[in-house]
């Protein structure tokens, strides 16, 4: 073997060692890279899950807020006419009073008075229909059990019957849907 062959052999051995070391380094680097990538993927999945949960919470909050605003708008629409209704119920009560106090005999004898009485009754009926259309109802609790949520007792009437029965309605009450506008002013029974 010549020196040249020896040197070639030595170079080949060195190259093989370098390739072997390089291959080992590549394998080690590949495993490190894979582990690093797996860790990054795991971190990104956590971030995605966290963001997804936050998004779902925000969507639920927005939906709840939308529902709450819708309810508030419905309530404000439903009860916006409370002041107007309170004022118009006075007119309704005046029409009831006019009908109750009509001189029945004179109305029956005179056609002009009959027409006037009919006009009052028709106006009252139309007003009640309009009030009903807007869910405004009259509370006239004659001979009903006293309810402190709807009635205001302003006097007591001695009676042999059951106690706390409305014996006289001084002024009818009104409510819009389930909201009281005016309490009915009443006189209730008490034991003698």
C-alpha positions as CSV (number, residue, x, y, z in Angstrom):
1,X,0.0,0.0,0.0
2,X,1.2,3.2,-0.9
3,X,1.1,6.3,1.0
4,X,-1.5,7.6,-1.4
5,X,-3.7,4.6,-0.8
6,X,-3.3,4.9,2.8
7,X,-4.3,8.5,2.7
8,X,-7.3,7.7,0.6
9,X,-8.4,5.1,3.0
10,X,-7.9,7.5,5.9
11,X,-10.0,10.1,4.1
12,X,-12.7,7.5,3.4
13,X,-12.8,6.6,7.1
14,X,-13.0,10.2,8.1
15,X,-15.8,10.8,5.6
16,X,-17.7,7.7,7.0
17,X,-17.2,8.9,10.5
18,X,-18.5,12.4,9.6
19,X,-21.5,10.9,7.8
20,X,-22.2,8.7,10.8
21,X,-21.9,11.6,13.2
22,X,-24.0,13.7,10.9
23,X,-26.6,11.1,10.6
24,X,-26.7,10.8,14.4
25,X,-26.9,14.6,14.8
26,X,-29.7,14.7,12.2
27,X,-31.6,12.0,14.1
28,X,-31.1,13.9,17.4
29,X,-32.1,17.2,15.8
30,X,-35.1,15.6,14.2
31,X,-36.3,14.2,17.5
32,X,-35.7,17.5,19.2
33,X,-37.6,19.3,16.3
34,X,-40.5,16.8,16.5
35,X,-40.7,17.3,20.3
36,X,-40.5,21.1,19.9
37,X,-43.2,21.0,17.2
38,X,-45.4,18.8,19.4
39,X,-45.0,21.2,22.2
40,X,-45.9,24.2,20.0
41,X,-48.9,22.3,18.6
42,X,-50.1,21.6,22.2
43,X,-49.6,25.2,23.2
44,X,-51.5,26.4,20.1
45,X,-54.4,23.9,20.8
46,X,-54.6,25.4,24.4
47,X,-54.7,28.9,23.0
48,X,-57.4,27.9,20.4
49,X,-59.5,26.2,23.1
50,X,-59.2,29.2,25.4
51,X,-60.2,31.6,22.6
52,X,-63.1,29.3,21.6
53,X,-64.4,29.3,25.2
54,X,-64.0,33.1,25.4
55,X,-65.9,33.4,22.1
56,X,-68.7,31.2,23.3
57,X,-69.0,33.2,26.5
58,X,-69.2,36.5,24.5
59,X,-71.8,35.0,22.2
60,X,-73.9,34.0,25.2
61,X,-73.5,37.4,26.8
62,X,-74.6,39.1,23.5
63,X,-77.6,36.8,23.2
64,X,-78.6,37.5,26.9
65,X,-78.2,41.2,26.3
66,X,-80.3,41.1,23.1
67,X,-83.1,39.2,25.0
68,X,-83.0,41.7,27.9
69,X,-83.2,44.7,25.5
70,X,-86.1,43.0,23.6
71,X,-88.0,42.5,26.9
72,X,-87.3,46.1,27.9
73,X,-88.5,47.4,24.6
74,X,-91.7,45.3,24.9
75,X,-92.3,46.5,28.4
76,X,-91.7,50.1,27.5
77,X,-94.1,49.8,24.5
78,X,-96.6,47.9,26.7
79,X,-96.6,50.5,29.5
80,X,-95.7,53.7,27.6
81,X,-99.3,54.7,27.6
82,X,-99.7,54.5,31.4
83,X,-100.1,58.2,31.9
84,X,-102.4,58.6,29.0
85,X,-104.4,55.6,30.1
86,X,-104.7,57.1,33.6
87,X,-106.1,60.3,32.2
88,X,-108.5,58.6,29.7
89,X,-109.9,56.3,32.4
90,X,-111.4,59.4,34.1
91,X,-113.5,60.0,30.9
92,X,-114.5,56.3,30.9
93,X,-115.7,56.6,34.5
94,X,-117.7,59.8,33.7
95,X,-119.4,57.9,30.9
96,X,-120.3,55.1,33.3
97,X,-121.6,57.7,35.8
98,X,-123.7,59.5,33.0
99,X,-125.3,56.1,32.0
100,X,-126.1,55.2,35.6
101,X,-127.6,58.6,36.4
102,X,-129.8,58.9,33.3
103,X,-133.4,59.6,34.1
104,X,-134.8,56.3,32.7
105,X,-138.5,57.4,32.6
106,X,-137.7,60.6,30.7
107,X,-135.3,58.8,28.3
108,X,-138.1,56.4,27.5
109,X,-140.6,59.2,26.8
110,X,-138.6,61.5,24.7
111,X,-136.9,60.4,21.4
112,X,-134.3,63.2,21.5
113,X,-133.2,62.3,25.0
114,X,-133.2,58.6,24.0
115,X,-130.8,59.4,21.1
116,X,-128.6,61.4,23.5
117,X,-128.6,58.5,26.0
118,X,-127.8,56.0,23.2
119,X,-124.9,58.2,22.0
120,X,-123.5,58.2,25.6
121,X,-123.8,54.4,25.8
122,X,-122.2,53.8,22.4
123,X,-119.4,56.2,23.2
124,X,-118.7,54.3,26.4
125,X,-118.7,51.0,24.6
126,X,-116.3,52.3,21.9
127,X,-114.0,53.7,24.6
128,X,-114.0,50.4,26.4
129,X,-113.2,48.5,23.2
130,X,-110.3,50.9,22.6
131,X,-109.0,50.5,26.1
132,X,-109.3,46.7,25.7
133,X,-107.3,46.8,22.5
134,X,-104.4,48.3,24.5
135,X,-104.9,45.8,27.3
136,X,-106.3,48.3,29.7
137,X,-109.0,46.7,31.8
138,X,-111.5,48.1,34.3
139,X,-111.6,46.8,37.8
140,X,-115.1,46.8,39.2
141,X,-115.0,44.3,42.1
142,X,-118.6,44.6,43.5
143,X,-119.4,41.5,45.7
144,X,-115.9,40.1,45.2
145,X,-113.3,39.3,47.9
146,X,-111.2,42.3,48.8
147,X,-107.7,42.2,47.2
148,X,-105.2,44.7,48.5
149,X,-103.2,44.4,45.3
150,X,-106.1,45.8,43.3
151,X,-108.4,47.6,45.7
152,X,-108.1,50.4,48.3
153,X,-110.6,50.2,51.1
154,X,-111.7,53.7,52.1
155,X,-114.6,52.6,54.4
156,X,-116.2,49.7,56.1
157,X,-119.8,48.6,56.0
158,X,-121.2,46.4,58.9
159,X,-122.7,43.2,57.5
160,X,-124.0,39.8,58.7
161,X,-122.3,38.0,55.8
162,X,-118.7,37.2,55.1
163,X,-116.0,39.7,56.1
164,X,-113.8,41.6,53.5
165,X,-116.3,41.4,50.7
166,X,-116.5,44.5,48.5
167,X,-120.0,45.9,49.2
168,X,-119.7,49.2,47.3
169,X,-117.4,50.5,44.6
170,X,-116.8,54.2,45.0
171,X,-114.5,54.4,42.0
172,X,-113.5,51.7,39.6
173,X,-109.8,50.8,39.2
174,X,-107.8,50.2,36.0
175,X,-104.7,48.2,35.0
176,X,-102.6,47.7,31.9
177,X,-102.0,44.0,31.4
178,X,-100.7,43.1,34.9
179,X,-99.6,46.6,36.0
180,X,-102.0,48.6,38.2
181,X,-102.8,52.1,37.0
182,X,-105.4,53.0,39.6
183,X,-106.7,51.0,42.6
184,X,-110.4,50.6,42.9
185,X,-111.8,52.6,45.8
186,X,-114.1,50.4,47.7
187,X,-116.1,49.9,50.9
188,X,-115.7,46.4,52.4
189,X,-117.9,44.4,54.8
190,X,-117.0,43.8,58.4
191,X,-118.8,41.7,61.0
192,X,-121.5,43.4,63.0
